[in-house]
Amino acid sequence: WSNFLKPGLDTVDRNLEFVADCNQLVSILDSILDEYNVHHPTSKLQMIFFQDCIVHICRTCRVMSQNSGHALLVGLGGSGRLSVTRIASYLCDLRVLQPELKQEFSISDFRDFVKEVYLLCGQQMIPCCMALADAHLVNDTILQDVNLILGHGDVPGLFDEEDTDKVVSELRKDAIKAGYPGSTGGIMSFFISRVKKNCHVVLNMSPVGAVFKDRCRRFPALINCCNIDWFWQWPSTALRQVAKAHIAKMTDMESLISSSDSKDGSPIANQAVDLCWTDNVSAILVENHSAITDAAESYYKESRKRVYTTPSIFLDCLTMYRRVVGDLLTSLIEKITRFESGLRKLAETNDRVATMQAELNALQPELVRKTTQTQELISSIAVDEQQASQIRETVLQETQVVQLQTQEVESMRVDAQHDLDEALPALESAIQALNDLTKGDLVELKSFTSPPALVRTVMEAVCLLLGEKQDWDSAKKVLGDPNLMKRLLEYDRDNIASRVLKSLKKFLEEPEFNAHSIGKVSKAAKGLAMWVIAVDVYARVSKEVEPKRERLRQADEELSAQSDALQRKQMELQDIEDQVQQLQDKLAQSKSDEQQLKAQAAITEKRIGNASKLILSMADEEKRWSASKNELLDRKKKLVGDALVAAICIAYTGPFGQKQRVDMLPGIIDRIRRRSIDTSDSVSLSEVLSSSVERREWAISGLPADNQSVENAVILRNSLKWPLLIDPQQQAIKWLQKMLGQTGAQTISATSSRCIRAVESCLQAGVPILVEDVREAIDPALNPVLDLAASINSMDSSVRPIG
């Protein structure tokens, strides 16, 4: 019967309904659990709703749906009582409240908590669930208050006068409206009635020992006012269902296990991959849980020592199995990869040696060819160098001849130019005088009807040079010629006939035929006279220089011919030298290639020698690596079985003695192998989770060498919980202090007043701490640390242990 099939309804409108199909409840509870985890991100629940769990949830919900409904959940730690309380409270819209444990938790702390709950339930009308555990019931006074809360809801002295006045003033109107007297007593009765309606107490108690019996006898409200729900051992079906759900989460291991290939090409540890997600592993864990539970009973009969195998331990075994599989798988893959890498490097070295030998064999003909080519180039260069030397000597001789001839020609040119330079100033003066003449000057001369004698003489000389008649009429025509100045300036001075010069001489020999005398008569005549004189001087000099010019022309022609021949010789020499340079460059490149080939051959020979030595020296290592790799591959195939052995031993066998451990191990291995899961031949806890190097280091640090001590060390290092060491001879504490010596570990007594503060400081600093002298009763403030689940609040600090 359940009342949460329609969770959207208000709690007062819900009715009990019978559910025949348990799967319907499972789907509803799964959705409610997801919703709970969304609303409570810091205290998420991970639950598998098997039949017994659903029965406990439905029963607790029915109790909390009643006014003054209280529950007493009796069971061992880890049986799921608190989880059932939380999910049932969420289904009934109750706020779960628990006292905050701290050092020296007292009655005043408890009453402050109860006062807070009462104000929420009676004043604010908020339905609450007061979840109390054995750790909260630290003394009889607290139990007496719990007895009163369960019996009639009123705890005498809970509220002082000030608190009472506040409650009365707040609830007076509501109390009178509800029919209660307006007095303080009447209003407080109304307040308590509200509390009894909205407050539900859930006690989570353990039946272990005589304490539970004594409390039930001395405080009858625990029995009379509570609905008792016993949490027995989970049935095998429940355990298997939980195991399947946990193993289904191991899909992340599948990629790791199948990340390598075995020799036959099939995925390594296909057996493990198949089994991790089948019923076999869950069946093995359930069978071993039941078998070890029976062994615990036998152990109790033999030694009167009780070992409890609770569902919490079963869950720890599942978590440990998952972690061991992951750790072993990662370690094996890393080692296999390392060996494969080494073997691959050796194979690559062998291939490289063969390749280098082939390269060396190919280099030898090339080296011979390069050497022959170099010698041929040297011979060719010698021939071309000899020919170039001969041509170079010829060119040098001809160059000297051409240079001498060039000097002679230049000397002749200078001499001829010197003679011409004597006549050029007079000619330039005459040209300047002509340029100074104007049209008016010429008109003035032309206007003479009977010109002066000197003017007539000048004009006759001009007509003589211009090839005109030597009379005044012809002179006037010449003066009237518009191109006269151009004819005079462009007159061919170099080709004047000898007869003209001879006829001109009679004019020039007259005493008065000079620029000074003529200038007195006429400016224009003076300019023309200067031109006649300059032309005569230039013609005479030119006649004298002409032979020199002829010789100079002939010398220039000879020099040009010799220069052309010399240039051809130089070009021929340059072509030969370029050819020699190309051969030399080719020779240098050939020598460089030859040296590189020799160096490459030497390096290759050296590498081949070194590699051959390495291969020879590593031949035995290659065999050992191959054997080690095959051994690791075989261990990987048996990884699931070995991990199961290790997880079961860590989770269950710690409290047992060495004899019991030895007796249980064959049974554990046999149950695993019966399910077609193979294990290593010498499988044991110490062999699976420790190496010989680690065991040797432990022995050096003082750990006894017996198998039980080694297994205890493995359990201590790999356990999911804090280890509790029974160490009458102080062997473990000495070993731990030496192992943790470099970490700054602290040691403190559990009975010390500084214990909580020391634990808090070490947790904050990340420093290990050893708590000695632990008695049967542990300070409740340490429970969150031991549970690895909750934060501990002390004074002004808050610490959350993470491992």
Number of C-alpha atoms within 10 A of each C-alpha: 15 20 19 23 19 13 14 8 11 10 15 8 8 17 15 12 11 10 12 9 8 13 13 11 19 16 12 14 21 14 11 17 21 14 12 18 14 12 11 11 9 9 12 14 16 10 16 20 21 19 18 16 20 18 15 20 24 20 19 27 25 18 20 29 24 12 15 24 22 24 26 22 25 20 20 22 20 15 19 19 25 18 17 22 25 20 22 24 25 18 23 24 18 21 18 20 17 15 18 14 21 19 16 12 19 16 18 11 16 21 18 14 16 21 16 12 24 25 17 18 25 23 17 10 16 19 24 24 27 23 20 19 19 13 18 20 20 17 12 13 13 18 18 16 20 22 20 16 21 25 18 14 20 19 18 9 8 16 14 9 10 9 12 15 14 10 19 22 11 13 19 21 13 14 20 15 11 10 10 17 16 17 13 15 12 17 24 23 16 23 25 21 19 23 27 23 20 25 31 29 22 27 25 22 21 17 13 14 8 8 13 14 11 10 15 13 12 13 16 14 19 22 16 12 18 21 18 19 16 16 18 13 16 17 14 14 14 19 24 22 19 22 24 21 15 17 21 13 12 16 12 10 18 16 10 14 24 16 12 17 14 15 10 7 8 11 15 20 24 17 17 23 21 12 19 23 19 14 16 19 25 23 21 25 25 22 18 22 24 16 15 22 18 13 17 22 15 15 18 13 11 9 8 10 14 15 18 16 20 21 22 15 18 23 17 20 25 24 18 22 25 21 17 22 24 19 14 19 20 15 12 19 19 12 16 22 14 14 21 15 12 16 18 12 12 19 14 12 17 17 12 15 21 13 13 18 17 11 14 19 12 12 16 14 11 14 18 12 12 19 17 13 16 20 14 13 17 15 11 14 19 13 12 16 17 11 14 20 15 12 18 18 11 15 20 15 13 16 18 11 16 19 14 13 17 18 12 15 20 14 13 18 17 12 15 19 14 12 15 17 13 13 19 16 13 18 20 14 15 23 19 15 18 20 12 13 17 12 13 10 16 18 14 15 22 18 12 13 10 9 15 13 11 22 24 19 23 25 26 21 27 22 20 19 22 15 10 15 15 17 14 20 12 15 23 18 14 20 22 15 11 11 10 15 17 9 12 19 15 9 14 11 18 14 10 17 11 12 9 15 16 11 13 19 14 10 18 18 10 11 8 13 19 17 18 12 13 24 17 10 15 18 19 23 25 26 23 25 29 27 26 24 22 22 25 23 17 23 22 17 19 21 14 14 17 13 12 17 17 11 14 19 15 13 18 18 12 16 19 14 13 17 18 12 14 20 14 13 19 18 12 16 20 15 13 19 18 12 16 19 15 13 17 16 12 16 19 14 13 19 17 13 17 20 15 13 18 15 12 15 21 13 14 17 16 12 16 21 13 13 17 15 12 14 18 11 11 14 13 11 15 17 12 13 19 17 13 15 20 16 13 18 22 16 21 25 23 20 28 28 27 30 27 27 23 26 28 25 20 24 26 23 22 20 18 17 11 16 9 15 17 15 11 18 17 13 14 21 22 14 17 25 14 11 15 12 23 20 24 17 9 9 18 20 24 20 15 18 20 15 11 10 9 11 17 13 13 20 16 14 15 18 23 15 13 10 13 17 18 19 23 21 21 20 23 17 15 19 17 17 15 14 15 12 15 11 9 8 8 10 14 19 19 14 19 17 19 17 17 15 11 8 12 13 17 16 16 17 13 17 14 13 12 13 19 19 14 17 22 23 14 16 18 14 9 15 14 15 19 14 18 16 10 14 9 5 8 12 19 20 19 17 17 18 21 15 12 15 14 16 15 20 17 15 7 5 9 11 17 16 17 11 12
